[in-house]
Amino acid sequence: MLIKYGSLPFTEAIDYYRGKLNIPTTRWADLWKAQHDIGFMIAGATQADLLNDLRQAIDKAISQGTTLAAFRKDFDKAVAHYGWDYNGGRNWRSRIIYETNLRTAYQAGRYQQMQAIAHRRPYWRYRHSDSVANPRPQHVAWDGMILRHDDPFWQTHYPPNGWGCKCYLETLAERDLKRFGKTGPDKAPPIETYEWTDKVTGELHHVPIGIDPGWDYAPGATPRIHQVREQIQRKAKALPEPLGLGLLALLASARNLGSRLANEEPEPD
């Protein structure tokens, strides 16, 4: 599954992935929403070397196009070498790790590309993938919806919108609206939420209906590094001492996380 844009490797997706910090975690909710823009994690991978080996295996998939089968060989090798006792079955867990990282990297790269051409193609069209075996009703209902690129709806509903979600967006120009018989964009549907409580921390989250907990953000859209840094610092203080101190040390030593997270306003076109 080589991440490409046209016939070339997808540079924006690769840069997004490689710009992350390795962050050991005990559970999937230790990093939350946009924190994933600067942190690479695999739930339960608390050993630095284990996490790095798995990260390199995913990097090959993103930059070189290695398949799920090839990733599973690296996964098995790392598990055996470090004695990792992970949760879930081998096939399920390896697929989740592989597909989640590839899809979020791809969509983060697309976000950068689509924003760069928003002055020419200012509309985004939500598309649901027919390849999903058990489609979510809300995702099907959003299929074909056209909104401006700066509509607040995309702040929480930019895909992927959950585990295994294969939804994506298309960019449209003014002339494309006419092709769809429209004189302007659609009106975003009202965002209704449900309550989800983190059973470990007790934190209560209001999550948009149709979105899995922790997925209501746009990968690659983090505007300022200090916002996410502060969130991760709060998470670090809640982790067991060795993990929390290690995470704080990583943040303190980080110097270059890429221009997409620079603590500066972008220059106008």
N, C-alpha and C positions, 0 to 999 in steps of 0.2 A: 504494500500500500504506500507507494511513493507519493509524498505530498508535492504536487506540481501545480504550476499555474501555466496553462498552455503546455509547451514542450520543455519548459525550464523548471529546475527545482524551485520550490516556493520559498524564496529568500526571506520574506517577511515572517512566515511561519517558523522557519528554522531559527531566525534571530530571536523571535519571541521565546522559543523554547530554551535556547542556549543562554538567554539573559537571566534565567532564574537562579535563585539560591537553593542549594540542597538543604532541606529542613526535615530532620528526623521527627516523626510523629507516632503517636500510639493509636490514633483512630482517625477516621476519615473527616470528622468535623473539626479537627485541630486547626486546620486552615479553612477560612470561610469566605466564600464568594470571591471578591476581587483580590484577596490575599494570594490566590493562586497565580496572579499575574507576576508576582516576584518570587514565589516560593514553589519549588518542586518537592512533592511529597508522595509517598506511597504508604497508606495507612498500615501501621504496625512495623514498618521498616525503621528501626531505631538505630541500627548500626550504620555508621557513616560509609564504610566500604561497600556494604550491601546496597545501600541506597544509590551510591555512585555507579555500581556495576549495572543495576537495573536502569538507571538513567542513561547510561551509554548504550544499552540495548535498544531503548526507545529512540534515542538519537539516530541510530542506524536506520530505524524504520522511517523516521521523518526525513532524513537527509539522503538516504541511499535507497529507500524503497523496500527494505526487508519485510517479509510477510509475517503474519501472526504465527505461522508454523516456525519460522526462524526465530522470532522473539521467544517462543516457548522453549526453544533449546537453550537460549541464554538464561531464561527464567529458571529452568530446571537446574542449570549449572550453578547459578547463584544460590538457589535454595539449598542445594546439596553442600556447597562450599561453606556457607555460613550457618547452616542448620536452622534456617528460618522457619518458624512454626506459624504460618499465616492462617487467616480465617478463610473458610470457603473451599470449594473444590478447585483443583488445579486448573482445569479448563475454563471454568467460570472466572476465577480470579485473574488469570493471565489475560483473558480477553478484555475484562474490565480495565485493567491497567493499560493495555495496548490501545484499545479504541478510545478511551477517555482522553489520553494524552494526545493522540493524533488528531482527534476531532477538535479539541479545544485549541491546539496550535494552529490548525487550519483556519478555524473561524476567527482567531485573533489576527492572523495574517490577512484574511479577507476584510476584517474591520478596518485595518490600516489602508488597504487598497481602496475600499469603497469610500472612505472619508476623503482620500486624496483626490477623487474625481467627483465629489459631491456637487461641485459647482457646475458640472456638466450633466451629471446623472443624479439628481437630488432625491429620487424616490427609491424606496426599498420595498420589494415584494416578498412576502413570506411564502415559503414553499415547504410543503410536507412531503417527505420521501415515501413513495409507495413500497419501498423495500422493507419497511418496518413490519414485522409479523403481527404485533399487537399494538396498533396505533392508539395514541391518546386522543380522546374525542376533541379536546380543546385544540390540539395541534392541527387536527384535520379541519376544524372550524376556522382556524386562522389562515389556512392555505389560500393563496391568491390575494390576501389583504395587502393594500398598497398604502404606505405612509411615508411622510418625509423622513429623510435620514436623521433629522434632529428631533423627531417626535419623542417625547419622554417615554413612550411605550417601549422603545428599544433598550432603555436602560435596564429593564427587568426581563424583557422577552426576546432578547437577541439570542439566537441558537448557538450551541445546543441548550435545550431547556430541561435536561434531565438525563439520567443514566440511560444510555442506549439511544438517545434522541439523534436522529439523522436529518432534522430539519435544516434549512439553509435559506439564504436571502439572495435575491437577484436585484441588480441596480437597473433603474429605468430613467429615461430622459422624458422631457415634456411630450415629444412625439409618440412615445410608447403609451402614454395615458390615452391618447386618442385611439390607438390600436385596440385598447381594451374598452373603448366606449366610455371613457371617463373625461370629465373636464377638470378634475382635481383629485387629490388623494382621498382615500377613505377616512372616516372618522374612527379613531382608535376605540376599541371596546373598553368599557369600564373595567378597571382592575379590582377584582374581588379577591380577598385573601382568606387563608385558613391558618389556624394556629398550629405551630409545631414547636414542641419543647425538647430541648437537648436533655436527654435523661441523665447525662453525666454532669453537666454544668448547671442545669436548671434554667438556662437561658430560654426565654420565650421569643420565637420568631414569627412574624406575620409573612407568610409566603403566598405569592399569587397563585390562584387556582390554575392548575395545568402545568405548574413548574415544580420540580422536585426541590426539597430543601437544599439551600446552598447554591442553587443554579440560577438564581434570579439576578444575573449580572451579565455584562458583555465582556467576554475575554479580550484582552488587549486594549481596553478602553480606559484603564486607570489613569486619571488626569495628573495626579501628583503623588510622588513617592512617599512623602511624609505621612499622608493619610493612611496608606496601607502599612507603613512601618509602625505607626502607632497602634494599629489594630493587631499586628503580629506581636508587638511588645506586650499587649494585654494578654494575648493567648499564652505567650511564653511564661508569664507570671503564674498562670494557672496549671502549667505542666509540672510533673515531678521535677525536683531540683536539677538532676543531671541534664535532662532534656531541655528544661527551661533556660538554664545557664548557657548551654551550648547554642541554643537558638539566639539568645541575646548577643553572644559573642560573634555569631555569623552576621547579624545585623550591624554590629559595631564596626566590623572589618570590611563591610561591603562599601565599595567606592564607585564602581561603574556598573549600573544596571541597565544601560541602554538608553537611548534618547527617548524612547517611547514612555519612559518613566521619569524623565528628567524633571526636577523641581523648578521648572520654568514654563512660562506661557509660550506656546508655539508662535513662531513668527507668522504674520498674516501672509496670504498668497499675494 
